[in-house]
Amino acid sequence: FSAGAAIISARYYSAGDSGRITQNARATIISLLCLGAAICGVGLLFGRPLLRYGVSVPESLIGYSAQYFRICAVGFIFQFVYNGAAALLRSIGDSRAPLYFLFISMLLNILLDYTFMQKLDLGVAGAAWAAVLSQLMACGVSLAYMFRRYDLLRFYGKGITTGREDVALIVKTGFPMALQSMIGTVFNLMVQHLVNSFGEAMIASYTVVSRVEGYMHLPTSTLYQAIPTYTAQNLGAEKPQRIRACLRHTVIMAVIFTLAVSIAVFVLAPEIASSFGISGLSAQYCISHVRCLTFPILLFAVYFPCTGLYQGMGKGMVSTALSTGFLACCLMFAYLLRYIPAIGYRSLFICKPLAWVIITTVNYIYYFSGKWEKPQAE
């Protein structure tokens, strides 16, 4: 929903309507704070049953898994509010500050991971608290910066109220992105169920791979976040020629930065596995898996920025359809290829690269058709 709020704010900004920007900012932060608190509560109350019955976590690991999940649930509040603040900043043209805050948060997360797990030997709880504290830092710094730097985003003390129509507009605009996120959550549960079927060594490996893959995604996902609002701003200002240029430059930067991260991950894969405290078969799985992802992930850098462009043009359901197609291909390859003896558990390693090839092709067929250039009617 933060992406939807950013698109709304960007349109107000291009129209010079500062009052509506402030009103939208208040509705955004309050709505996301409440939503984050609600999801946090669900995670704290139902985390263990969800892990046991939803993804079939083995009994030997349910204690650690539930502990990790419940601690991370606390971070949902900070993550949601940060996403809202970052989206609002991008909507008025400040895309650098959210990038800096996210980069600092990533570095803090890595430092705390090492400190809590390697130095203090806090294990699973240490990894979870490292994530929560880095999210808290990003949330606090982004709000402080937003309120201090931009008066039009400083909604407190101005007698501004949040109406039902303000929240409804955010929900309407952000629903395709929210649906995309929910589908992604279901996908993660289904993949985790498959991972668990391969035993504890694979579970430990996949947990580390997911973290490393997140770092490899970071350059693209960070750059992507500016595209919907930039597109909406130029759409409102009637400067469509800048939209294509934005996408082209974003894809080039994403590929360059992702390539640099991928090379580092490929070379340092054994050290990365060791730094997370896994060894033996788990480490072997981890090294093979991350190396299978390192260079195919460049396809993600090529296609994913396009989804932000579609969102800014009001074609959010196109973005959702592409993401859903990608996840469906992943599940199909992961579950079907496992039955081929020569592949087996390696279906987990190759399902995403194969899906990236398909969705990147489909995406650019649609992009070059030009159908996205006609704005969605209000």
Stockholm file with secondary structure:
# STOCKHOLM 1.0

chainA/1-378         FSAGAAIISARYYSAGDSGRITQNARATIISLLCLGAAICGVGLLFGRPLLRYGVSVPESLIGYSAQYFRICAVGFIFQFVYNGAAALLRSIGDSRAPLYFLFISMLLNILLDYTFMQKLDLGVAGAAWAAVLSQLMACGVSLAYMFRRYDLLRFYGKGITTGREDVALIVKTGFPMALQSMIGTVFNLMVQHLVNSFGEAMIASYTVVSRVEGYMHLPTSTLYQAIPTYTAQNLGAEKPQRIRACLRHTVIMAVIFTLAVSIAVFVLAPEIASSFGISGLSAQYCISHVRCLTFPILLFAVYFPCTGLYQGMGKGMVSTALSTGFLACCLMFAYLLRYIPAIGYRSLFICKPLAWVIITTVNYIYYFSGKWEKPQAE
#=GR chainA/1-378 SS CHHHHHHHHHHHHHHTCHHHHHHHHHHHHHHHHHHHHHHHHHHHHHHHHIIIIISCCCHHHHHHHHHHHHHHHHHHHHHHHHHHHHHHHHHTTCCHHHHHHHHHHHHHHHHHHIIIIIISCCHHHHHHHHHHHHHHHHHHHHHHHHHHHCGGGCCTTTTCCCCHHHHHHHHHHHHHHHHHHHHHHHHHHHHHHHHHHTCHHHHHHHHHHHHHHHHHHHHHHHHHTTHHHHHHHHHHTTCTHHHHHHHHHHHHHHHHHHHHHHHHHHHHHHHHHHHTTCCHHHHHHHHHHHHHHHTTHHHHHHHHHHHHHHHHTTCHHHHHHHHHHHHHHHHHHHHHHTTSTTTGGGHHHHHHHHHHHHHHHHHHHHHHHTGGGSCCCC
#=GC SS_cons         CHHHHHHHHHHHHHHTCHHHHHHHHHHHHHHHHHHHHHHHHHHHHHHHHIIIIISCCCHHHHHHHHHHHHHHHHHHHHHHHHHHHHHHHHHTTCCHHHHHHHHHHHHHHHHHHIIIIIISCCHHHHHHHHHHHHHHHHHHHHHHHHHHHCGGGCCTTTTCCCCHHHHHHHHHHHHHHHHHHHHHHHHHHHHHHHHHHTCHHHHHHHHHHHHHHHHHHHHHHHHHTTHHHHHHHHHHTTCTHHHHHHHHHHHHHHHHHHHHHHHHHHHHHHHHHHHTTCCHHHHHHHHHHHHHHHTTHHHHHHHHHHHHHHHHTTCHHHHHHHHHHHHHHHHHHHHHHTTSTTTGGGHHHHHHHHHHHHHHHHHHHHHHHTGGGSCCCC
//
